[in-house]
Amino acid sequence: MTSIQEYPIQATGFWVFGFLSVVVAVLKLTVAGYWSWWRVMLPSLAFLGHNPVYLLVAVASKIGWMVINLRNCPIKQQFS
């Protein structure tokens, strides 16, 4: 048994967005004080918001395909 995982969790995106958020926060506090905090947090919100949107689209498309398949089901047409 090896100590190396076969499929390790890749956190590169998390670190990139975290670093970008820190850079933008430092810029707001030092140079661009007129920026609003939503603009500073936008990289983090984009990273965190991607997963729920991705899952929502996947579930909606699955439900759509199920509805289309139920409408065209030959067993249902046979009994109607």
VENUR-V795885 format. One record per residue. N is the residue number from 1. OMEGA is omega in whole degrees, 0 to 359 (999 if undefined). Layout:
BEGIN
n={N:N}
omega={OMEGA:OMEGA}
END
This chain:
BEGIN
n={1:2:3:4:5:6:7:8:9:10:11:12:13:14:15:16:17:18:19:20:21:22:23:24:25:26:27:28:29:30:31:32:33:34:35:36:37:38:39:40:41:42:43:44:45:46:47:48:49:50:51:52:53:54:55:56:57:58:59:60:61:62:63:64:65:66:67:68:69:70:71:72:73:74:75:76:77:78:79:80}
omega={180:179:179:179:181:178:182:176:180:184:182:180:178:180:180:179:176:178:178:178:178:179:181:177:177:177:179:183:183:190:189:181:181:178:175:184:177:178:179:183:184:177:179:179:177:179:182:181:182:184:178:178:179:179:179:178:180:180:180:179:178:178:178:179:178:179:179:180:178:179:183:183:181:179:179:180:181:183:181:999}
END
